[in-house]
Amino acid sequence: MKTAFITIISISVVIFLVIAITGRMTKTVVVSRTFNAPLETVWTRWNDTESIKQYWGPKNYTAPKIENDFREGGSFLFAMRSPSGETFYNAGKYTQIIPKEKIAATLSFADENGNLIPGSEVKAPGHWPDAVNVTVTFKDVGGKTEVTVQEDGIPALMYILAKMGWQQQMDKFELLVK
């Protein structure tokens, strides 16, 4: 009986530690896609406010609000609305823009006015930092364009959903450049 109790306690401690550790662990999401469109078209559509409204967010999400000051040091506020009507806001700043080559930005949770919400207050699984870094690279591949999105600092518990979200966003973007 005592051995069974100790085993149960030991297993409980291990489960607790796994949850605690993975809750704080972060991962890097990387998603690449080659689009059958020239670099100029892909670059323009990726950064155009009206285009962002069409591709921002996972499948079946809409983007009811897009504010985009696309310049180095400029800020943005993107909203995505779920099929159930829940709206999520992301805000950030462009930290580096190399035309037709690279975009680097910070990305944070925000309210509808663009006020940042600290990672500790986000009601999503895992330990969210106040901002994650997103880098998007563009590469001409024989008349087609390869786009790679890298998002650093995603809680390990959200890795699969974050990756799936970017993949679905790429699916939506592909429709814009066909």
N, C-alpha and C positions, 0 to 999 in steps of 0.2 A: 504494500500500500504506500509506504513512504517513498519507494523507488518510482512508482507511477506518478506520485505527486511532484517529485523533483523533475521527472521527465516532462510533465505538463508545464511546469514553471519554466524549464529550460527552453522548450519549444515556444512558449509565449514570449520569452525574452528575445529569442532569435527573430520571431515574426515582428515584434515591436522594433527591433534594430533595423531590420530590412526596410520596413515602412519609413522609419525616421531617416535613414540614410538615403533611400531613393527619393524621398520627398525633397531633399536638399540637393540631390545630384542634378547636374544639368548636362544637356547634350547639344550637339550641333546638328541642325537639320540641313541637308543639302539635297536640292532637287534640280535636275537639269532636263532641258527639253530642246530639241532642234526643231525649229519652225520652218516651213517651206515658204519663206518670205525673205526678202533682202533686209540687210541690217538697218538701213534707213527707215523702212516701214516698221520694223519691230521696235526700234528705238523710239520713234515718234508715238506709236500707239501705246507703248508701255508707260509713257510719261504724260500723255494727254489726259486732261481731267475728264472729258467725256468718255474716253476709252476706259479709264480706271473705273468709272461707274458701271461699266459692263462686265469687267472681269474680277473686281475685288471681292474676295471671300470665296468660301467653298461652294460646291454645287448647291443650287436651289436657294442660295443667299442672294439678296439684293444689296446695292450700295446706295442708300438714300441720300447720303451727304458725303461729298468729296470736296475738300478744300486743299489746293496744292500749289504752293509757292516753290516751283521746281527751279531751284538754284542752290548753289553751295551756301549753306547757312540758312536757307529757307526752311519753313516749317510746313507741316501738313496735318490734316485731320481727316481720317477716313472712317466711315461708319459702315457696318455690315449688319443686315437684318436677317435673322433666321426665318425659316418657313413658319415657325410658331409666333413670329412677330417680335421676338426679343432683339433689341438693338445693342450692338457692341461697338465701342469707339476706340480707335488707335490714333495716337498722335506721335509726332517725332520731328526730327530735324535732319536735313541732308548734310552730312559731314564731308562728303567728297563726291564730285561729279566729274567724270572724264567722258565727254560726249562720245556716244556710240561704243563705249568700252566698259564703263563701271559706274555704279551708283552705290554709295555707302550711306547708311542712315541709322539713327537710333529709332526704336519703336517702343512705345509705352502704351499702357492702358490709359484711357482718358474718359472724361464725361463729354456730354454733347457740346460743351463750350470749349473743349480742348484743354481743360485743366487736367493735369496728369494725376493719375491715381497710383499711389505707391504700391509696389508689388505685394507688400504684406497685406494689403486690403483687398486684393483680387480674390473673388470667389470662384476660383478654379483650382483643380488639383495641383499639388506640388508647391514648391517655394519659388515664387516669381521674383526676379530682380525688378528694380524700378524701371529698367530699360534693357532691351536686348539689341544687339547689333545685327543689322541686315545688310548684306552685300549682294548686289546683283551684277553679274558680268555678262557681257554681250560679245559674241565672237562670230565673224563671218566664216562660214564653212561652205565654200564653193557656191555662193549665191543663196544659201540657206543661212539661218541664224541660230546659233546655240545660245540659250539663256540659262544661266546657273544662278539659283538663289541659295544663299547660305545665311542661316539664322542661328546666331550663337546665344547660348544662355537659356535654352528652353528646358523647363523642368523635365526630368527623365520620365515622370508619370504622364506627361503630355506629348512626348516625342512622336508617337505613332499618329495621334490626331493632328499635330502640327504638320507633319510630313504629308499626310493625306490632304490637309487643307491646301497646302501649296500645290500639290499635284492636281487637285480639282481646279484650283485657280488657273493653272497652266492650261488645263482643258478648255476653260472658258476663254482664256486669252487666244488660244489657237483659232477659235471661231472668228476672232477679229482680224486675223492676218491671213486667212485663207484666200 
